[in-house]
Structures are given as structure tokens and as C-alpha cells.
Amino acid sequence: MWNIERSRAVITGAASGIGQQLALQLAAKKVHLCLIDVRSEPLEETAERCRKAGIFVQTVAQDLCDPDAPQIVIDAVKRDLGGAEILVNNAGIAYYGRTEDMSIEQREQLLTVNFMAPVRLTHAFIPLLLENRRSHVLNMASMYGLFPTQRSTMYHASKYGLLGFSMALRVEYARYGLGATAMAPGFVRTEMFDSMMLPDGREQKTPPRWITTTPEKVARKSIRAIQKNRRLVPITLSAYAGYYLQRFLPGLVDLGYHLERRKLHPITLEAAARPPAPVTPEELLVKQPESTP
């Protein structure tokens, strides 16, 4: 098992939730940190808590949707940490609602934060990570990258993509000492539910407490996954159940959704309720074929 003491880690979404717990637990293991988040004040609060462990902590308040963000972060890490052995792509946002109700802005923001930002940052960091005899990329995917559900299509797309990216990265760089892990937690008690994007007029609902887990547990399992170079780590019973059901009985999952009571989509109902468009006299005229003399 990899002894990560005195190594250097970069964590996105470090101001709260899973990212904050990852920072605190890595700090307890004497790992030097670069913490990234778009929210500067809570990010500095996390950094101050980590510094109590006697390690070096730098902060980068940066919007990862900015195409220049990877280079900004790389420059900061090279300048203050001198390199990195661990990259944790943790930042993410969610959406719940029908796909057609999602605005273009919401779609682009979700796909950028959840997928393109980790891809861009990892791509930029690969040369720096390969400078070490051993290094690791941990991507915080989701159980939504393991099996499909309703009303979260774009979130699924981002997490399925992140899962595939992690697996391919792992295969490509295994011989060079660069490991990759995809974490697939179920519902976690974080601020994500409070900031979840929703269609206009829809109220947010949080999952029952008994089906959720804590950021502390996800962080602890994530660090162990890094040390053991785990490939995929589902967390919570629902994540494991969905993973095995989709893997071994995918037809059953599909059948379950198709057996739901069939009903017309609101768009179909709205179209059926509209009166038919008026027909002009010209449209009623049927051109007769010319007769042959």
C-alpha cells in the first residue's frame, strides 16, 4: 500500500462537503495541499483548518469552467508546491428534472463542471504527475455513472463520461506508475442538494437520511482507494445494488421502467389540446392532372 505521507495533492471543490473532508483527512496524513474552489471565503476556512496539521496549504479561488483554469492551477502548483503526486477531481453540480425543461445554460454548465473541467485539468496535469515514480488521479464520479435513472439525463451523461475517462486513463498509464480511480458514491449528505439546479417552479427534495452516507466516509474510502490503486469504488448499498443489477441483469432494469403505467407526455397532451390550424382555400384545392387530347 502506498505511503502518501509528505506527498502533494490537488483537490477541486475543496470548500465544503467531500472535498473539504478529503483535504482535512489528507492533511492529517501529512500531505501538502493545493485546494481549489470558486468560493474563496469557505476555501480559506478549510485551508486554515488543514494548516493546523503542520503541512503547507495553498489555495486557488478559480472557476473551473474558465478554459484558462488548468494553466492557472498548474502555474500555481509548480510555483508553490513544486509538483504533485495526487490529483482529485471532486467539484461537481447536479440537475433534477425532465431533460426538455433544462435550459441550454444549465446543460452547458453541468457538462463543463462535471466532465470537461476534470478532463481539461487532468490533461494538463499528466506531464507533472508522470515526473513521479508513483502518482494518482481520483475522479469523483457517482452511482449515476453505473446505472440509469429518470430525470437526471445530463448528470448521468457527465458521470458515465467521467467513469469511462477514468478507466481509459488507468489502462493507458498503468505501466508508468500513474493510477486512476473512479469513486461512485450514492447519495451523500452535502450542500449539493441545496444548490442543485432545477426547472423553474420545482421545489428541491432531499433523499431520506437512511439512504445517504457522509462526506467523512466517502473521503476515507477515497484516500484508501488512492493508496491501494483501486479501479472503481461504489459507496452505499444503493450504489452496489444498482451496479450489480445493471451489470448482470440490465434487461430487468429496462423492463422495470417500461412496465410503469404508460401515460402521455405533457408535450403530447399540450399538442393534442391545441385546435387544428385553419386550412386556407388554396390548400384545399387539389390539382387535377392535365387530360390528354
C-alpha positions in Angstrom: 0.0 0.0 0.0 1.3 3.4 -1.0 2.5 5.6 1.9 1.3 9.0 0.8 2.9 10.9 3.7 4.6 14.1 2.6 3.3 13.8 -0.9 1.4 16.7 -2.7 -2.3 16.7 -3.6 -4.5 19.0 -5.6 -8.2 18.9 -4.7 -11.0 20.7 -6.6 -14.3 21.6 -4.8 -12.4 21.8 -1.5 -14.5 24.4 0.2 -17.1 22.1 1.6 -18.6 18.5 1.5 -16.4 15.7 0.3 -13.7 18.0 -1.0 -13.3 19.6 2.4 -13.2 16.2 4.2 -10.6 14.9 1.7 -8.5 18.0 2.5 -8.7 17.5 6.3 -8.0 13.8 6.2 -5.1 14.2 3.8 -3.7 16.9 6.0 -3.9 14.6 8.9 -1.7 12.2 6.9 0.8 15.0 6.4 0.0 15.5 2.7 0.8 19.0 1.4 -2.2 20.6 -0.4 -3.4 22.8 -3.2 -7.1 23.5 -2.6 -9.3 24.8 -5.4 -12.9 26.2 -5.3 -14.8 29.0 -6.9 -15.8 30.2 -3.4 -12.9 32.0 -1.8 -14.0 32.6 1.8 -15.0 29.0 2.7 -12.0 27.8 0.8 -9.7 29.8 3.1 -11.5 28.5 6.1 -10.8 24.9 5.0 -7.2 25.8 4.4 -6.8 27.2 7.9 -8.2 24.0 9.4 -5.7 22.0 7.3 -2.7 24.1 8.3 -3.2 23.1 11.9 -1.8 19.7 10.9 1.6 21.4 10.2 1.5 21.0 6.4 1.8 23.5 3.6 -1.5 24.6 2.1 -2.1 26.8 -0.9 -5.5 28.0 -2.2 -6.6 28.9 -5.7 -10.0 30.6 -5.9 -10.8 29.7 -9.5 -13.9 28.9 -11.7 -13.0 25.6 -13.4 -15.4 26.5 -16.3 -12.8 29.0 -17.4 -10.8 27.4 -20.2 -7.6 29.1 -18.8 -8.2 27.5 -15.3 -5.9 24.4 -15.9 -2.9 26.6 -16.8 -3.6 28.9 -13.8 -3.7 25.9 -11.4 -0.6 24.3 -13.0 1.4 27.5 -12.6 0.3 27.9 -9.0 1.2 24.3 -8.1 4.6 24.5 -9.8 5.4 27.8 -8.1 4.3 26.9 -4.6 4.3 23.1 -4.3 7.0 22.2 -6.9 4.8 19.4 -8.3 2.1 17.0 -7.4 1.6 13.3 -6.9 -2.2 13.3 -6.4 -5.0 15.0 -8.4 -8.5 14.8 -7.0 -11.3 15.9 -9.4 -14.1 16.4 -6.9 -16.0 19.5 -7.9 -19.5 18.9 -9.3 -23.1 20.1 -9.6 -26.4 18.4 -10.2 -29.7 18.8 -12.0 -33.0 17.1 -11.4 -35.9 17.4 -13.8 -37.1 16.5 -17.3 -34.4 16.9 -19.9 -36.6 19.1 -22.1 -37.1 21.5 -19.2 -33.4 22.0 -18.8 -32.1 25.3 -20.1 -29.1 25.4 -22.5 -27.2 27.4 -19.9 -27.9 24.7 -17.3 -26.8 21.9 -19.6 -23.6 23.6 -20.6 -22.7 24.5 -17.0 -23.3 20.9 -15.7 -21.4 19.2 -18.5 -18.5 21.6 -18.2 -18.2 21.4 -14.4 -18.7 17.7 -14.1 -16.9 16.4 -17.1 -14.9 18.9 -19.2 -13.3 20.6 -16.3 -11.9 17.3 -14.9 -10.8 16.2 -18.4 -9.0 19.5 -19.0 -7.3 19.6 -15.6 -6.2 16.0 -15.8 -4.9 16.5 -19.3 -2.8 19.5 -18.1 -1.5 17.6 -15.0 -0.4 14.4 -16.7 3.1 15.5 -17.5 3.6 16.8 -13.9 2.2 13.6 -12.4 4.4 11.5 -14.6 7.5 13.1 -13.1 7.0 11.0 -10.0 7.7 7.2 -9.7 4.1 6.9 -8.4 1.1 9.2 -8.8 -2.7 9.0 -8.9 -5.8 10.6 -10.3 -9.0 10.2 -8.4 -12.3 11.2 -10.1 -15.4 11.7 -8.0 -18.0 10.1 -10.3 -21.3 8.8 -8.9 -23.5 5.8 -8.7 -25.3 7.7 -11.5 -22.4 6.6 -13.7 -23.2 3.0 -13.0 -26.9 2.7 -13.9 -29.6 4.9 -15.3 -32.5 6.7 -13.5 -35.1 9.2 -14.6 -34.9 13.0 -14.7 -31.1 13.2 -14.5 -30.1 12.5 -18.0 -27.3 15.2 -18.3 -26.0 14.3 -14.9 -25.8 10.7 -15.9 -24.0 11.7 -19.1 -21.4 13.6 -17.2 -20.8 10.8 -14.7 -20.8 8.0 -17.3 -18.2 10.0 -19.2 -16.1 10.6 -16.1 -16.2 6.9 -15.3 -15.1 5.9 -18.8 -12.4 8.6 -18.8 -11.0 7.2 -15.5 -10.9 3.6 -16.8 -9.2 4.5 -20.0 -6.7 6.7 -18.2 -5.9 3.9 -15.9 -5.2 1.4 -18.7 -3.1 3.9 -20.7 -0.7 5.0 -17.9 -0.6 1.9 -15.7 2.9 1.0 -16.8 4.2 4.5 -16.0 3.1 4.4 -12.3 0.1 6.6 -12.8 -3.0 5.1 -11.2 -6.6 6.2 -11.6 -9.7 5.6 -9.5 -13.4 6.3 -10.1 -15.4 6.8 -6.9 -19.1 6.0 -7.3 -20.9 7.1 -4.1 -24.6 7.1 -3.7 -26.4 10.0 -2.1 -24.1 12.0 0.2 -25.2 14.5 2.8 -23.6 17.6 1.3 -24.6 21.1 0.1 -25.1 19.7 -3.4 -28.8 19.1 -2.7 -29.2 22.8 -1.6 -27.5 24.1 -4.8 -29.0 21.6 -7.2 -30.3 23.0 -10.5 -34.0 22.6 -11.1 -36.6 23.5 -13.7 -38.5 26.7 -12.9 -41.2 26.2 -10.3 -39.9 22.9 -9.0 -39.1 22.5 -5.3 -36.0 20.7 -4.1 -36.4 17.4 -2.3 -33.6 15.7 -0.4 -33.3 11.9 -0.1 -34.2 10.3 3.2 -31.3 10.1 5.7 -31.2 6.3 5.9 -30.3 6.0 2.2 -27.4 8.6 2.4 -23.8 8.5 3.6 -21.4 11.1 5.0 -18.6 13.1 3.3 -16.3 11.7 6.0 -16.9 8.2 4.9 -16.5 9.0 1.2 -13.2 10.8 1.9 -11.9 8.0 4.0 -12.7 5.4 1.3 -11.3 7.7 -1.4 -7.9 8.0 0.3 -7.7 4.3 0.8 -8.6 3.8 -2.9 -5.6 6.1 -3.8 -3.3 4.1 -1.5 -4.4 0.8 -2.9 -4.8 2.0 -6.5 -8.4 0.8 -6.7 -10.2 0.9 -10.1 -13.8 1.5 -9.1 -15.3 2.1 -5.6 -19.1 2.1 -5.2 -20.3 3.5 -1.9 -23.6 2.9 -0.2 -25.9 -0.1 -0.6 -27.9 1.6 -3.4 -24.7 2.1 -5.4 -23.7 -1.6 -5.0 -27.3 -2.8 -5.8 -27.6 -0.6 -8.9 -24.1 -1.6 -10.1 -24.7 -5.3 -9.9 -28.2 -5.1 -11.2 -27.2 -3.1 -14.2 -24.1 -5.3 -14.8 -25.8 -8.8 -14.6 -29.5 -8.1 -15.2 -29.6 -4.9 -17.4 -32.8 -6.1 -19.1 -34.5 -6.2 -15.8 -33.7 -2.5 -15.2 -35.0 -1.6 -18.6 -38.1 -3.7 -18.1 -38.9 -2.1 -14.8 -39.0 1.4 -16.4 -41.1 0.1 -19.3 -43.6 -1.5 -17.0 -44.5 1.8 -15.4 -48.0 2.9 -16.1 -47.9 4.4 -19.6 -49.1 7.9 -19.9 -48.9 10.7 -22.4 -46.0 13.2 -22.0 -47.2 16.7 -21.2 -45.8 17.9 -24.5 -48.1 15.4 -26.3 -51.1 16.4 -24.2 -50.5 20.1 -24.9 -50.2 19.4 -28.7 -53.4 17.3 -28.6 -55.3 20.1 -26.8 -54.4 22.7 -29.4 -57.1 23.3 -32.0 -56.1 22.4 -35.5 -54.6 25.1 -37.6 -57.0 26.7 -40.1 -56.8 25.5 -43.7 -56.7 28.0 -46.5 -58.8 27.5 -49.6 -55.7 27.2 -51.6 -54.6 24.2 -49.5 -58.0 22.6 -50.2 -57.5 22.8 -53.9 -56.3 19.5 -55.5 -54.5 20.0 -58.8 -56.1 17.7 -61.4 -53.8 16.0 -63.9 -53.9 17.5 -67.4 -56.0 15.4 -69.7 -54.5 14.0 -72.9 -56.3 15.2 -76.0 
